[in-house]
Amino acid sequence: MKNLISSFSYLDYKTNLLTLNNIPLNELIKDVDTPFFLYLPKRFEQNYLALKNSLSKYLPNFQIFYAVKANYLGKILLDAKKLGLGLEVMSLFEILLARRAKYSFNNLIFNGPAKTELELTTYLKENSNARINVESLNELVLIERIAKKMKIKPKVTVRIHPNLSKETEKRMLIKKSSKLGIDYERAKKLFSFAKDSDFLEPVGVHVHVGTNLSSHEFFDELFDFMNSYIESLRKIDIQIKEVNLGGGLAPPNVLIRENFSLYRFAEQIVTKFENYKDILFLFEPGRYLIADSFIALTKILQTKKSWGRKWAFVDIGANSLVPLRYSIYSVIPLFFKGKGQYCNLGGPLCLPVDIITKEAVDFMVENDDLLAVLNCGAYTLSMSEQFGYPRPPVYELNEKGKLKLIKPSDDIERMVEENFSNLE
Ligand SMILES: Cc1ncc(COP(=O)(O)O)c(C=O)c1O
């Protein structure tokens, strides 16, 4: 456990009590009922600054966009804006969130394989210069039609699927067979179409094939391909001004564990891209920025033994802690009572997939013990659902070191009533 929390700089154990920024966590949360999420804005800022400072050491031109889909809580969007981040959005809902948070649409990127006319028009009305990533010829035709009607010339970037070695492809979340992106050869038709249009400006190439990435070798391979691809576009008279390297970085504790250096990452870019000084590099991190800026606080409701295994059931479930392939939640106790029998942790849902961590924990657990779930800020709230239970509230740890409610829990009475709407 000591090993685990050593890569979460804000956590420690003092006389067996878990501390957050040196304050015992049980003290900090004593007035709030579990389950709830705790947002740590300072951590979000630190993660952003670590990335920004590493990139600025090597890259003359870059911009970072927070991937809203990772966690779209209003307070995070406002914090991101204050820090100078742009946003990567994927739907009308996320466009409206960006508008509500008063972002300049100059600082937005719109992704997605099937954007509607309503979404595109709403987006472009906010700013005709806002970036759009496209991945089909039909979509380009639609954007051109909208642009012609609006008498504008939007910037388009083509999202490609790169040519990677067989071994690398196998490890990627987004493979050649995936619905996302377009194969790099076919993509050339999209570039040419945009170049020949009076209403489109092809500016860039975009790539996003994985998440939880922490391998320098992978990025060497990707950047080699991207550099040669840009060269091949130049030969057909397409000048790439922007390279969008997508999101995909693993959370800080995974980067530390895997000896991944953000400085080296930035250095790899300048080493591999011959014309890096003439390129604006764009990044769309989600998981890296927000995963460890959240902790979920939960209580053990029940324990049992079955077939030689010990189980403990906590009051937060897979409807909030969504069990995705890349989820890497870790659980530690607020009060460490010593080592105990290996124990599997499940949520309260009557569903076998409602498991909190893939590995059993080895500390002593009993009913009513409080636990902290780490690395749970990405793809949890934004993907959560009301499966039998209301979604928990979110508090933030504010500058004064106090908890402040920033999103209430779902109202259980309302959840009931909504299902009886318009019946009488
Ligand atoms: C186009 C695009 N950019 C960025 C991201 C963010 O990825 P991550 O959270 O792994 O950084 C995603 C996630 O699905 C994405 O689809």
The ligand as an SDF file (V2000), in Angstrom:
LIG
                    3D

 16 16  0  0  0  0  0  0  0  0999 V2000
  -10.7670   11.8510  -30.0440 C   0  0  0  0  0  0  0  0  0  0  0  0
  -10.4310   11.6750  -28.6180 C   0  0  0  0  0  0  0  0  0  0  0  0
   -9.5520   12.5110  -28.0460 N   0  0  0  0  0  0  0  0  0  0  0  0
   -9.2230   12.4060  -26.7450 C   0  0  0  0  0  0  0  0  0  0  0  0
   -9.7770   11.4330  -25.9470 C   0  0  0  0  0  0  0  0  0  0  0  0
   -9.3680   11.3510  -24.5120 C   0  0  0  0  0  0  0  0  0  0  0  0
   -8.6780   10.1680  -24.2760 O   0  0  0  0  0  0  0  0  0  0  0  0
   -7.9770    9.8970  -22.8740 P   0  0  0  0  0  0  0  0  0  0  0  0
   -8.9940   10.0970  -21.8170 O   0  0  0  0  0  0  0  0  0  0  0  0
   -7.4810    8.4950  -22.9610 O   0  0  0  0  0  0  0  0  0  0  0  0
   -6.8550   10.8750  -22.7590 O   0  0  0  0  0  0  0  0  0  0  0  0
  -10.6970   10.5310  -26.5100 C   0  0  0  0  0  0  0  0  0  0  0  0
  -11.2850    9.4740  -25.6890 C   0  0  0  0  0  0  0  0  0  0  0  0
  -12.0270    8.6180  -26.0880 O   0  0  0  0  0  0  0  0  0  0  0  0
  -11.0350   10.6580  -27.8740 C   0  0  0  0  0  0  0  0  0  0  0  0
  -11.9110    9.8390  -28.4620 O   0  0  0  0  0  0  0  0  0  0  0  0
  1  2  1  0
  2  3  1  0
  2 15  2  0
  3  4  2  0
  4  5  1  0
  5  6  1  0
  5 12  2  0
  6  7  1  0
  7  8  1  0
  8  9  2  0
  8 10  1  0
  8 11  1  0
 12 13  1  0
 12 15  1  0
 13 14  2  0
 15 16  1  0
M  END
$$$$
